[in-house]
């Protein structure tokens, strides 16, 4: 099976698991890093980690055009369902077997108010175990928490972590997260989109590779890794 992960800028990702295309937090309009438009992307599934506008992003427009199923917490899925979007609600600690693998929602330290102010439930992240037994952890927007050690205990191939600070973990806490998670590869996201989250990813990568066995993949928006 051929799998790939593409960074679309900010926290937006595209996963291809075999023939299945999955978008994560597709904030494209208003994202100065975005290299694609909502009209240009395809998706069979969309994962939404929490309700903030820079993560829900263009979910509704993309889902209406493509017919994609949105996977998120029950509250966000309820909000989207009222707008005619096909959803599958999960919640923290719960998983489900999809055609693209087993997807489990994880804890995250953040907020989740929806763009119109509605209650967005608890923020979260995702662990995806693919049909060929690759484990990918997408942390979502979060601060550092000790139970990342439990997430790492499953054996992670890839961890996708925010490093921007101010709203999420900054570089020092993200380094500690890598030490807890012990992924083979880590991809930093959620940085340099706006002035408040400016960081030096190359300096962070140097720290990570000096202090842990993990390798850092520094992608530019639009670039991909195979796994």
C-alpha positions in Angstrom: 0.0 0.0 0.0 1.2 3.5 -0.9 0.4 6.2 1.7 1.3 9.9 1.7 0.9 13.0 3.9 0.8 16.5 2.3 1.0 19.7 4.4 -1.4 22.3 3.0 -0.3 25.1 5.3 -1.1 26.0 8.9 -2.8 22.8 10.3 -4.4 21.6 7.1 -3.2 18.2 5.8 -4.1 15.8 3.1 -3.7 12.1 3.7 -3.8 9.5 0.9 -4.2 6.0 2.4 -4.2 3.7 -0.6 -6.8 5.2 -2.9 -8.7 7.1 -0.1 -8.2 10.9 0.2 -8.6 12.4 3.7 -8.4 16.1 4.5 -7.6 17.3 8.0 -8.6 20.7 9.3 -9.0 22.2 5.8 -8.6 25.9 6.5 -7.7 27.2 3.0 -9.5 30.5 2.4 -7.8 33.1 4.6 -4.8 30.9 5.1 -1.8 32.8 3.7 0.2 29.5 3.5 -2.5 27.6 1.5 -1.3 26.3 -1.9 -4.7 25.0 -3.0 -8.2 26.3 -3.1 -11.3 24.6 -1.6 -12.5 24.1 -5.2 -9.4 22.2 -6.2 -9.2 19.6 -3.4 -10.8 16.2 -3.4 -11.8 14.3 -0.3 -13.8 11.2 0.7 -13.4 12.0 4.4 -12.6 15.2 6.4 -11.2 15.1 9.9 -11.9 18.1 12.1 -9.9 18.3 15.4 -11.9 21.1 17.0 -14.3 24.0 16.2 -12.0 27.0 15.7 -12.4 28.8 12.4 -8.8 28.1 11.4 -9.5 24.4 11.6 -13.2 24.0 10.5 -12.1 26.3 7.7 -13.7 25.3 4.4 -15.1 22.0 5.6 -18.7 22.8 4.7 -17.9 24.0 1.2 -15.6 21.0 0.5 -18.0 18.4 2.0 -21.0 19.8 0.0 -19.0 19.7 -3.3 -17.4 16.3 -2.8 -19.9 14.5 -0.7 -17.2 13.7 1.9 -18.0 12.4 5.3 -16.8 14.6 8.2 -15.4 12.9 11.2 -15.2 14.9 14.4 -16.6 15.0 18.0 -20.4 14.6 18.4 -21.0 18.3 19.0 -19.3 19.4 15.8 -20.9 16.7 13.8 -24.3 17.7 15.2 -23.6 21.3 14.1 -22.5 20.3 10.7 -25.4 17.8 10.3 -27.9 20.7 10.7 -26.2 22.2 7.7 -26.7 19.2 5.5 -23.3 17.7 5.9 -22.8 13.9 6.1 -20.9 13.1 9.4 -19.7 10.4 11.6 -19.4 11.6 15.3 -16.9 10.1 17.7 -15.5 11.2 21.0 -12.4 11.2 23.1 -11.0 7.7 23.6 -13.4 6.2 21.0 -12.4 4.6 17.8 -14.0 3.3 14.6 -12.9 1.1 11.7 -13.2 2.9 8.4 -12.1 1.7 5.0 -8.9 3.7 5.4 -8.1 2.2 8.9 -8.9 2.4 12.6 -9.3 6.0 13.7 -9.3 7.0 17.4 -9.9 10.4 18.9 -7.4 11.6 21.6 -7.4 14.2 24.3 -6.1 17.7 23.5 -5.6 20.8 25.7 -7.3 23.6 23.9 -10.8 25.2 23.2 -13.4 24.3 20.6 -16.0 27.1 20.1 -17.4 27.0 16.6 -17.2 29.9 14.1 -20.7 31.1 15.0 -20.1 30.8 18.7 -21.9 27.5 19.1 -20.5 25.0 21.6 -18.0 22.8 19.9 -17.5 20.1 22.5 -14.0 19.0 23.5 -11.0 19.6 21.3 -9.1 16.5 20.2 -6.6 14.8 18.1 -6.5 11.6 16.1 -4.5 8.4 15.9 -4.9 6.6 12.6 -3.8 3.0 12.3 -3.7 2.2 8.5 -4.5 -1.2 7.0 -0.8 -1.8 6.6 -0.3 -1.1 10.4 1.2 2.4 10.2 0.4 4.6 13.2 0.0 8.4 12.6 -0.8 10.8 15.5 -2.3 14.1 14.6 -2.2 16.1 17.8 -4.5 19.0 16.8 -4.1 22.3 18.6 -2.9 21.3 22.1 -0.6 22.1 24.9 1.8 19.5 26.3 0.2 16.8 28.5 1.7 13.8 30.2 -0.6 11.2 28.6 1.3 11.7 25.4 3.5 9.0 26.8 0.5 6.6 26.6 -0.1 7.6 23.0 3.6 7.0 22.2 3.5 3.6 23.8 1.6 2.2 20.8 4.6 2.8 18.5 4.2 5.8 16.3 5.5 6.1 12.7 4.6 9.8 12.4 3.5 12.5 14.9 2.1 15.8 13.6 2.6 18.5 16.2 2.0 22.2 16.5 5.0 24.3 17.5 3.8 27.9 17.1 3.4 28.8 20.8 0.8 31.4 22.0 -2.2 29.2 21.1 -0.5 25.8 21.3 2.7 24.2 22.4 5.8 26.2 21.6 9.1 24.7 20.6 10.3 23.7 24.1 7.1 21.9 25.0 6.9 20.4 21.5 10.4 19.0 22.0 9.2 17.4 25.3 6.2 16.0 23.4 8.5 14.3 21.0 10.4 12.8 23.9 7.1 11.5 25.3 5.7 10.2 21.9 8.9 8.7 20.5 7.8 8.8 16.9 10.0 7.6 14.1 9.2 10.9 12.3 7.7 14.2 13.4 6.1 16.9 11.2 5.8 20.4 12.8 2.7 22.4 11.8 0.7 25.4 13.0 3.6 27.9 12.8 4.5 31.0 10.8 1.0 31.4 9.4 0.5 34.7 11.4 2.9 37.0 13.3 1.8 35.6 16.7 3.1 32.1 15.9 6.4 32.9 14.2 9.0 30.2 14.8 12.3 28.8 13.4 11.4 25.3 12.4 15.0 24.5 11.3 16.3 25.4 14.8 13.5 23.2 16.3 14.4 20.3 14.1 18.0 20.6 15.1 17.1 20.4 18.8 14.8 17.4 18.2 17.3 15.4 16.3 20.1 16.2 18.8 18.0 15.1 21.8 15.8 12.3 20.5 16.1 9.5 17.9 13.2 11.0 15.9 13.7 12.5 12.5 12.0 15.7 11.6 10.4 16.3 8.2 10.3 20.0 7.4 7.8 20.3 4.6 6.9 23.5 2.7 3.2 23.9 2.1 2.3 21.6 -0.8 5.1 19.1 -0.1 4.5 15.5 0.8 6.1 12.5 2.6 5.5 8.9 1.8 5.1 6.3 4.5 
